[in-house]
Amino acid sequence: MLVFWKHSLVYLATPKTGTTAIHAALDPHADAVFRNPPGLKHSHLYRFETFVRPLLDRVEPRAWETVAVMREPASWIASWYRYRQRDELSGHRNSTRDIPYARFIEEYLSDAPPPRSNVGSQHFFMDLKGEVGITHLFAYEALHLLTEFFEERLGVPVRLKRQNGSPPAQTPLPLELEDRLRAHLERDYAIHDALRTAGGRLMLGPAEAGAEEE
């Protein structure tokens, strides 16, 4: 999570959407940077509104705009599987090295996923009171729109360099399992389909009244 105080902007780092590269590019221009632990770096909207925003508002109440990235839902799940195949996770309860992708998905779709397949969903990350509460949502498949947005708002060049990539892995699924996964991710697909239809950028909520740059 990155806070840009002068611009009333907060970047919320949805996991598996290029966050390491985005953090590296934007860190020098942020006024507050949350890198660790991962649960704080990847704070979702509810956590920001409940815990971080009140702290900021104690200094000076202001209208905040939130920014996040969303990835094609099935690709997002597959990225978790590949990421958890890393050598350094070997033997850890989160490792997926010794299971096929179909089993990972079966576990993910179960009522009680084990730690290695308990990765949640993107819509939960951006949910506030049952609605998508992110102000500016960008498609992972069109990250150039995100960099253009920050270049315009911050007035600085923004260049992303690939970092923290996942190892390659095969992720085939039987058609029946693909259908079950898509049904499970129905809400994520509804958001991502709207994002794709909009050309890769959505303003899901108007910037709050009174937001201004200094």
Order of alpha helices (4+ residues) and beta strands (2+ residues): beta-beta-alpha-beta-alpha-alpha-beta-alpha-alpha-alpha-beta-beta-beta-alpha-alpha-alpha-beta
